[in-house]
Amino acid sequence: MSSIKLPAGGNDFRMQGISGFNRAFSNLIRYGKFSNLQDNKEQIERIFSSLVPTIRRDGKIPYSTRRQALLRFIRMPGTTKEDERNFRELLDFYK
């Protein structure tokens, strides 16, 4: 998990916001191990933008919300099992 360089929840996320997340996420998919998520970048950003209030307020994403986001991602066309696994890692960063 330490290889993921995303803004942490709570105060750190308030400082960087969704634009900081988008910037860090773009770097992860461009240069990191999440490069297979390049095709689904817009969908992932859309899902995380809906999770921003929870991350700012609580500093984490509850299990039920993570599960709903994962199911929403899986239902999108063009997702593979590897995409699902990587997206789950992104969600678990805010566990």
C-alpha positions in Angstrom: 0.0 0.0 0.0 2.9 2.4 0.6 3.6 2.5 -3.1 0.4 4.4 -3.7 1.0 8.1 -3.6 -2.5 9.6 -3.2 -3.6 12.3 -0.8 -4.5 10.8 2.5 -7.9 11.3 4.0 -9.0 14.1 6.4 -6.9 17.3 6.5 -4.5 16.2 3.8 -7.3 15.6 1.4 -8.9 19.0 2.3 -5.7 20.7 1.4 -5.2 19.0 -2.0 -8.8 18.2 -2.8 -10.1 16.3 -5.9 -7.6 18.2 -8.1 -4.8 16.8 -6.0 -6.3 13.4 -6.3 -6.7 13.6 -10.0 -3.1 14.8 -10.4 -1.7 12.0 -8.3 -4.0 9.4 -10.0 -2.8 10.6 -13.4 0.8 10.1 -12.3 0.0 6.6 -11.0 -1.6 5.4 -14.3 1.0 7.1 -16.4 4.1 5.8 -14.6 3.0 3.3 -12.0 1.7 -0.2 -11.7 -1.9 1.0 -12.4 -1.2 1.8 -16.1 -3.9 -0.7 -17.2 -6.5 1.7 -15.7 -5.7 4.3 -18.4 -8.8 3.3 -20.4 -11.1 3.8 -17.4 -9.6 7.0 -16.1 -12.7 9.2 -16.6 -15.0 6.7 -14.9 -12.7 6.3 -11.9 -12.3 10.1 -11.5 -16.1 10.4 -11.7 -16.6 7.7 -9.0 -14.0 9.3 -6.7 -15.5 12.8 -7.2 -18.7 11.4 -5.7 -16.7 10.0 -2.7 -14.9 13.3 -2.0 -17.2 14.5 0.8 -16.9 11.3 2.7 -13.1 11.3 2.4 -12.9 14.9 3.5 -15.2 14.5 6.5 -14.2 11.0 7.8 -10.7 10.6 6.3 -11.8 7.1 5.0 -14.4 5.4 3.0 -16.7 3.0 4.8 -16.9 -0.6 3.6 -20.4 -0.4 2.2 -19.5 2.7 0.2 -16.3 1.1 -1.1 -18.4 -2.0 -2.1 -20.9 0.2 -4.0 -18.2 2.0 -5.8 -16.5 -1.3 -6.8 -19.8 -2.6 -8.1 -20.4 0.6 -10.0 -17.0 0.2 -11.6 -17.4 -3.4 -12.4 -20.7 -2.7 -14.3 -18.9 -0.3 -16.6 -18.1 -1.6 -20.0 -14.6 -2.6 -20.8 -13.4 -3.5 -17.3 -11.2 -6.6 -16.8 -10.4 -8.6 -13.7 -7.1 -6.8 -13.4 -8.8 -3.4 -13.6 -11.1 -4.6 -10.8 -8.2 -5.7 -8.6 -6.4 -2.4 -9.1 -9.5 -0.3 -8.5 -10.0 -2.2 -5.3 -6.5 -1.3 -4.2 -7.2 2.3 -4.8 -10.4 2.1 -2.7 -8.6 0.2 0.0 -6.1 3.0 0.3 -8.9 5.0 2.0 -9.8 2.1 4.3 
